[in-house]
Amino acid sequence: MSVMDKIILANRRLGFTGLSMRDGDIASSNPRSALICQENSCLWPKSVDGFVYVPYIISPFYDDMDRITIETGMLDILSQTCIKFVPRTHEANFLNIQPKRGCWSFLGMTGGSQTLSLQTPACMWSGVASHELMHALSFVHEHSRSDRDTYVTILWDNIMRGQTHNFQKHKTYINTAYDYNSVMHYGRYAFSQDGEPTIIPKLDPNIPIGQRDGPSTSDIHKINVLYDCGG
Ligand SMILES: [Zn+2]
């Protein structure tokens, strides 16, 4: 079982009230509304110095290894983009990173304190931290792209009952090649009902999907485009 599949299994047990999960791990505070932020909206503001500061606080319940894992997930993004994750001092809008149940995030900047959950030890991979941080930066899953049917086959019959909404498509605005290697792509057994695959790459069924080592070259490129890091 891959890291991704373990995490999806952990997230399936999410049973807290007040929040609902869309697309597996994207939180919504109002279960009846659609996502307030669509992809690529609700961006974190750009500072006059050209950087995009994303303040965070991190729960004291993490141990040193957990903190290093989470900070490595941040470093893999900030070392290659104009995003700067910075410890919060006084900022009104910030990420509140906590070991709640499961690995999940809100989409984009919601305003105020926004929880980003990285359960320990279930979510303690730097690539999982990068994945949730990319949701907080406003990115949806790679296999949710509106053009995904050209690149992957969704095996609807293999998806567990009540979970097909996790495979809906979203309008995407950044014109990049489909990226099987994206840290935002689900693995092939995501939400499988019976251990059979739910996502199969079309061009070559053996292409690996669902890696959680860290952001791909294309993931980094998309962050740089969305936040206009070159300009
Ligand atoms: Zn996700």
Residues whose N, C-alpha, C, O or C-beta is under 5 A from the ligand:
A	BS01	ZN	D23 D25
